């Protein structure tokens, strides 16, 4: 796995998985030794190995949304470590349709595990001493969320915004008008905020405001 950022009390690891080149992240609190996976899209054994290789304990899985390339590793992960899955309730129909999604995109997948915890706009979720605010940013999917660590200016946004582009809005459950409102919220974050997207390289809010035509 790649080390994206490492501070005294925070470490972000990344791994690209699957045929759609989905970016999966591990967020670790170094002081507590706790970690979460953000979007279990695949290679779950490698993720667990990387976490436990740092003597961390996996505590939860935070799902930005439930498209197949972001959830394809959940069944394997639950067999390896039975930790809670977090999801926004508006995303449950997408989650429940994982088998059908798989058929559309050439994936074979069993029905997904039960979601144990739901998150809502404004909730604060924790990994050790690290706190992330939940931002509901629909458009790409009805229950897309981002996890925003304001203290560190980090934004895990799934498929809301990419370097130079944004998530598709022509999929079942997508909403172009909702996406415009969500992108406006992203623009209001500090320019130095680092965006960890669901696909492609990391970027910043400032870079996207200057160079991404969808954020102008």
JOJO-V852440 format. One record per residue. N is the residue number from 1. RES is the residue in three letters. SS is DSSP state (@ for helix, = for strand, . for the rest). PSI is psi in radians with two decimals (* if undefined). OMEGA is omega in radians with two decimals (NA if undefined). Layout:
n=<N	N>
res=<RES	RES>
ss=<SS	SS>
psi=<PSI	PSI>
omega=<OMEGA	OMEGA>
This chain:
n=<1	2	3	4	5	6	7	8	9	10	11	12	13	14	15	16	17	18	19	20	21	22	23	24	25	26	27	28	29	30	31	32	33	34	35	36	37	38	39	40	41	42	43	44	45	46	47	48	49	50	51	52	53	54	55	56	57	58	59	60	61	62	63	64	65	66	67	68	69	70	71	72	73	74	75	76	77	78	79	80	81	82	83	84	85	86	87	88	89	90	91	92	93	94	95	96	97	98	99	100	101	102	103	104	105	106	107	108	109	110	111	112	113	114	115	116	117	118	119	120	121	122	123	124	125	126	127	128	129	130	131	132	133	134	135	136	137	138	139	140	141	142	143	144	145	146	147	148	149	150	151	152	153	154	155	156	157	158	159	160	161	162	163	164	165	166	167	168	169	170	171	172	173	174	175	176	177	178	179	180	181	182	183	184	185	186	187	188	189	190	191	192	193	194	195	196	197	198	199	200	201	202	203	204	205	206	207	208	209	210	211	212	213	214	215	216>
res=<UNK	UNK	UNK	UNK	UNK	UNK	UNK	UNK	UNK	UNK	UNK	UNK	UNK	UNK	UNK	UNK	UNK	UNK	UNK	UNK	UNK	UNK	UNK	UNK	UNK	UNK	UNK	UNK	UNK	UNK	UNK	UNK	UNK	UNK	UNK	UNK	UNK	UNK	UNK	UNK	UNK	UNK	UNK	UNK	UNK	UNK	UNK	UNK	UNK	UNK	UNK	UNK	UNK	UNK	UNK	UNK	UNK	UNK	UNK	UNK	UNK	UNK	UNK	UNK	UNK	UNK	UNK	UNK	UNK	UNK	UNK	UNK	UNK	UNK	UNK	UNK	UNK	UNK	UNK	UNK	UNK	UNK	UNK	UNK	UNK	UNK	UNK	UNK	UNK	UNK	UNK	UNK	UNK	UNK	UNK	UNK	UNK	UNK	UNK	UNK	UNK	UNK	UNK	UNK	UNK	UNK	UNK	UNK	UNK	UNK	UNK	UNK	UNK	UNK	UNK	UNK	UNK	UNK	UNK	UNK	UNK	UNK	UNK	UNK	UNK	UNK	UNK	UNK	UNK	UNK	UNK	UNK	UNK	UNK	UNK	UNK	UNK	UNK	UNK	UNK	UNK	UNK	UNK	UNK	UNK	UNK	UNK	UNK	UNK	UNK	UNK	UNK	UNK	UNK	UNK	UNK	UNK	UNK	UNK	UNK	UNK	UNK	UNK	UNK	UNK	UNK	UNK	UNK	UNK	UNK	UNK	UNK	UNK	UNK	UNK	UNK	UNK	UNK	UNK	UNK	UNK	UNK	UNK	UNK	UNK	UNK	UNK	UNK	UNK	UNK	UNK	UNK	UNK	UNK	UNK	UNK	UNK	UNK	UNK	UNK	UNK	UNK	UNK	UNK	UNK	UNK	UNK	UNK	UNK	UNK	UNK	UNK	UNK	UNK	UNK	UNK>
ss=<.	=	=	=	=	=	.	.	.	=	=	=	=	=	=	=	=	.	.	.	.	=	=	=	=	=	=	=	=	.	.	.	.	=	=	=	=	=	.	.	.	.	.	@	@	@	@	@	@	@	@	@	@	.	.	.	=	=	=	=	=	=	.	.	.	.	.	@	@	@	@	.	.	@	@	@	@	@	@	@	.	.	.	=	=	=	=	=	@	@	@	@	@	@	@	@	.	@	@	@	@	@	@	@	@	.	.	.	.	.	.	.	.	.	.	.	=	=	=	.	.	.	.	=	=	=	=	.	.	=	=	=	=	=	=	=	.	.	.	.	.	.	.	.	=	=	=	=	=	@	@	@	.	=	=	=	=	=	.	.	=	=	.	.	=	=	.	.	.	.	.	.	.	.	.	@	@	@	@	@	@	@	@	@	@	@	@	.	.	.	.	.	.	=	=	=	=	.	=	.	.	.	=	=	@	@	@	@	@	@	@	.	@	@	@	.>
psi=<2.66	2.46	2.01	-0.85	2.49	2.12	-3.05	-0.67	0.23	2.47	2.34	2.14	2.68	2.69	2.37	2.24	2.72	2.97	-0.32	0.15	1.03	2.34	2.14	2.47	2.56	2.21	2.05	2.42	1.94	-0.57	-0.73	-0.38	0.35	2.66	2.70	2.68	2.31	1.84	1.82	1.36	-0.14	3.08	0.76	-0.64	-0.71	-0.64	-0.81	-0.72	-0.73	-0.70	-0.88	-0.37	-0.37	0.18	0.55	2.86	2.18	2.21	-0.57	2.91	2.14	2.02	2.13	-0.60	-3.04	0.42	2.66	-0.64	-0.18	-0.15	-0.01	-0.34	0.07	-0.70	-0.79	-0.74	-0.74	-0.54	-0.59	-0.81	2.05	1.38	2.71	2.55	2.28	2.39	2.65	2.44	-0.51	-0.26	-0.09	-0.72	-0.63	-0.76	-0.78	-0.35	0.34	-0.70	-0.78	-0.68	-0.75	-0.73	-0.64	-0.65	0.19	0.32	2.49	2.13	2.46	2.82	2.49	2.78	2.83	2.40	2.14	-0.48	2.34	2.53	2.64	2.86	2.26	-0.19	2.69	2.16	2.62	2.55	1.87	-2.18	-0.02	2.43	2.35	2.31	2.39	2.20	2.08	2.05	1.24	2.93	-1.07	-0.70	2.83	-0.49	0.52	2.33	2.80	2.69	1.99	1.99	1.60	-0.67	-0.56	0.03	0.88	2.41	1.94	1.78	0.12	-2.26	0.49	-0.92	2.43	3.03	1.91	0.04	-3.03	2.97	2.68	2.55	0.45	0.33	2.80	2.25	-0.12	2.79	1.82	-0.67	-0.73	-0.65	-0.72	-0.75	-0.68	-0.73	-0.58	-0.68	-0.68	-0.73	-0.44	-0.14	2.76	2.51	-0.56	-0.06	2.22	2.22	2.12	1.78	2.94	-0.23	2.44	-3.13	2.79	2.79	-2.92	2.82	-0.75	-0.76	-0.73	-0.59	-0.55	-0.64	-0.16	2.02	-0.40	-0.24	0.05	*>
omega=<3.12	3.02	-3.13	-3.10	3.05	3.06	3.12	-3.05	-3.05	3.05	3.08	3.06	3.12	3.08	3.09	-3.04	2.93	-3.07	3.13	3.07	-3.12	3.13	3.10	-3.09	2.94	3.08	-3.08	3.00	-3.00	-3.11	-3.10	-3.06	3.11	-3.13	3.02	2.96	3.07	-3.11	-3.12	-3.04	-3.13	-3.14	-3.05	3.13	3.12	3.11	3.13	3.13	3.14	3.13	-3.06	3.04	3.05	-3.12	3.03	3.06	3.08	-3.07	-3.09	2.97	3.12	-3.13	3.04	3.05	-2.94	3.02	-2.90	-3.08	3.11	-3.11	-2.99	-3.14	-3.03	-3.12	3.11	-3.11	-3.13	3.06	-3.12	-3.11	-3.05	-3.13	-3.10	3.03	3.11	-3.10	3.01	-3.07	3.13	-3.13	-3.07	3.11	3.09	3.12	-3.11	-3.11	-3.06	-3.13	3.13	3.07	-3.14	3.13	3.14	-3.01	3.07	3.07	2.92	-3.07	3.07	3.05	-3.01	3.10	3.11	3.04	-3.08	-3.04	3.06	3.09	-3.12	3.04	3.09	3.07	3.02	3.11	-3.02	2.85	-3.01	-3.13	-3.12	-3.13	3.11	3.08	3.10	3.07	3.07	-3.06	-3.10	3.13	3.04	3.01	-2.98	-3.10	3.09	3.07	2.96	3.06	-2.98	3.07	-3.04	-3.10	-3.08	-3.10	3.11	-3.06	3.08	-2.90	-3.13	-3.07	3.10	-3.10	3.09	3.02	3.11	-3.09	3.12	3.12	-3.13	3.08	3.12	-3.14	3.06	-3.13	3.10	-3.10	-3.10	-3.14	3.09	3.11	3.12	3.12	3.13	3.13	3.07	3.10	3.10	-3.14	-3.10	3.08	3.10	-3.09	-3.08	-3.14	3.12	3.12	2.99	-3.05	3.13	3.10	3.05	-3.04	3.07	-3.14	3.07	3.09	-3.14	3.11	-3.10	3.08	3.14	-2.95	-3.10	-3.07	-3.13	-3.14	3.12	NA>
